[in-house]
Amino acid sequence: APRLGTGSPDARVADERAMAVSEAQVQQYLDKHKIQSVVEDAINDAVKAQADDPATHMARYLERVGGKAKITKVHARQIFDSRGNPTVECEVTTTKSTYRAAVPSGASTGVYEALELRDGVKGEYHGKGVAQAVANVNDTIAPALIGMDPLSQREVDEMMVQKLDGTKNEWGWCKKKLGANAILAVSMAVCKAGAGAAGVPLYEHIASLAGISTARMYLPVPAFNVINGGSHAGNKLAFQEFMILPIGAATFTEAMRMGSEVYHHLKSVIKSKYGQDATNVGDEGGFAPSIGDAAEGLELLNTAIEAAGYTGKIKIGMDVAASEFYTKDSATPYDLDFKVDGNAGDASKKLTGAALAELYDSYCSAHPIVSIEDPFDQDDWEAYAAMTAKMGEAVQIVGDDLLVTNPKRVQKAIDEKACNALLLKVNQIGSVTESIEAVNMAKKAGWGVMASHRSGETEDSFIADLAVGLATGEIKTGAPCRSERLAKYNQLLRIEEELGAKGVYAGADFRLPKL
């Protein structure tokens, strides 16, 4: 309102009239927008909550009841992942706040994954730069999303995937034009913005997007990758990952304790048997001792589990990544000695799919194995189906390269009974919406779902909230070592604390939590 003048009587009268007009306008504005009522509600909400900081509590209340959020800015940049390679980070700004997400990248990748766009300039970052993906966000995606509602995740994702990119192959939208890494960075950031707009935690917003009840929410069983082989290690071990799953824990917090203690016992066992150098850690925090076959790795795990006092409470999982040692031009296509150059490999380690399945069966008979991922090549559907029929009730058969979080490939696997669990990697398919679709299909079929990181990770903890929101029941995000891995586990600890009695550790129900 204008200040009263100090000049002539006429001036003072004019000022008083201006004041009167202004006060009338203010009251009209207050009445029109019911501001006094809204403020009273904010005060009452603070009193009801007995807020320690009423002003902050009222500010958050007013933000929740405010107008619908809109996207006002989208900006991407190149950052670096845990392997020192470039990746895409995106910030989405709304009328509420700014939200950031970064995409990971895999070393062992399935041929059916959505396209990860790299620059291919050999003189820069060994061809792995993402300047074009970043430009696609800033120049193509950003202008199209301005004004959209961040709560409308499906509409945003379909805008990017179907309209702005529009490329397809036999398995659906392949993101060849803009890049799955460009689209996913935006999709994840929009998902976080949607949670902010709804005024709820990210995991709760994700559950809402998937149509999952939030009355009871599950903390996943962590599958700690503690011994590395395959493409993740320089040893002769063909199988890529050996994991421990503390299904006997009562809480996620206890599961972390069990995993950490076994990990350090394993380190001591490996050091005493193979020397100090063998305890150096790989991309995902696991050890890569000089062992030649899976049986030796499994014995090491049993020894560490027993030393920690958790025999019976901790089970074992394997990610074989068999596509890495599959050779199509052989009658015995699975070469467990594939890391040996030339013809120096052991011919007896070249197996048929049936012989490899028998090897898995023998390991399961001798060890507490509950999960085997990618036991065969990504196109060996027949071998998958045979193994699932024989072993699938006792052991989870997980499709990673086989499924690549692609709804069409998930449906094919359901129809052919090729496996009974989905490995959920959002960057394989390239959008939050398609990831949720794949998970819902898997759950409807009675499958398990394991949320997963990639070997090239960032500090973004999105998949922790994703695992809780989608009630996956299990998550693998490396060993309890390396900050980019622990960022996810630590976020799950926070979520468990926040959920209180509403949060239930999946435990023995990890394959299909009871919703």
Phi, psi and omega in degrees: 000146181290150177282147177294137181284168180238014184270223184292164177304321180297321180295319180294321178297317179298319180295319181296323178294320179297320178298316182297316179298316182296317179297323178295319179294320179299313181296322178297319180294316179299317181292319182299317185261003178053041185294319180300321178293319180296317179295320177298320177297321179296319178297314180299322179295320178294319179295316180300321180277352185050049184297134177292328179237087185302320183298314179295318179298317180294323179297318179292323178297314181296326178294321181294320184269000181293183182294166182300132180291149175226148176285125181249342182200142174228126182219132179244157176212164174270127173235194183235143179269185186290347176261006180081016178259150179296147173211176186257132171241142182227141173243128176248121179256133177239182176290355178263307185191192177243139185230138188238144176214149179226143184262146177269182178212144182260155174267315176264103186242144177281146183291344183263007178293152174299153187292124170269113187279118174243153185290326179074016178273106188301329182281356180232119178054030180056033177086001187260013177297157181235029182300322181291320177298318178298315179297324179296325176291308187290327186261330185249310184286313186306308182300328183285338184264349181300128180093350180282157181274122180294344175285343182268067185301313182298316181296319179295312181297318179293327175301313182288312188286313189267324185265311183281324178266292172077002182276141182225155168227193184297341182254012175113208185286116188259353176060034184289333184281306184266336182097131179297328179292325177291312183294316183295321179303317179291316183301315179294317180295321177295322178299317177295321178295324177297319177297319178296319179294325180279346181070031180231162175299155183302317182298325179289322177295318179297319177300319179297318179299326183270355181075029181257136180297144178254010180294328178220126184236144187257132169273131186283154170286124178282134174255096185280120177277104188248343173232130185249145173212208177054220181287352183265001185211159181266005178279184182270359184294125183283318182290141192278320185219140172239122189240154172245136182238107181280070184286344181275001178288157179268335181219166176295323178301316178293324178299320178295320178298313181298316180296317180296316182293318178295320179303315182286328172295319179298320178301317180294318179298314181294318180300316182291331184266326186239353179101166184302319183300333183288349180264006171297146186258154180268194183305327185252013176089357179276166178269154180228065180293163183279077177244153188256341181215168185294326182301320179293319178296319180294323177295321177300317179297315179300320180296316181292320179297317179294318180298328180278349179083025184243024177301130182093333180266338179244127178256176185239143174231154177229139166250105185284323185052053188296338178299336181290335181239027178265131178238116188291337189264030182226149175289337175240080194285344183263107186257101181286354177249031188293344181278350178275128184289150173063220183262015184280353183290159180281115183297333181289347179267007173265119190236156169280167177300320181295319179293323178294321177297321177296324177296316177300317181299320180293322177295319181292330178289329185264344186222156182281063183272129180240353184208131175230121183256140178045059181289343181223175179297154185295348177246005182269065184299323182297316180294321177301311183297320180295317181292319179297320179296322184277318191243353191297336180287320182272332186232138176283124178256109190260130176263118176248280176300331179296320189253327184043039177051031183257119183307323181292321178286327175299316180297320178298318180292324176297313182298322183265001182052047186279332179205182180223021177202147179253132168271119186266107176235109186297331183280352175288326183254329169098006174204153179295318183299314180293327177296315179298320179300316180297318180295314180298323177296315182297315181296320179299329180277359180084016180279164166274163176222125177246112175291144186218147170278189168234165183293328174262097187251173174232180179282358178295129183258022185309317187291341175294311177295324179299316181297319179288314182299322182266004179051048182294329179085347180203150180212138171239125178213044173091186178283167173282061185199148182079127189297326181290338174278313183292339176304323180284314180297320180294324176296323178293325175297318178296317181297317179300317179297319182292322182287329181060225182295341180287340181266130182238131176285130187298320176052231183294344178268020187301332183287331179199084180305145182280102181275000000 
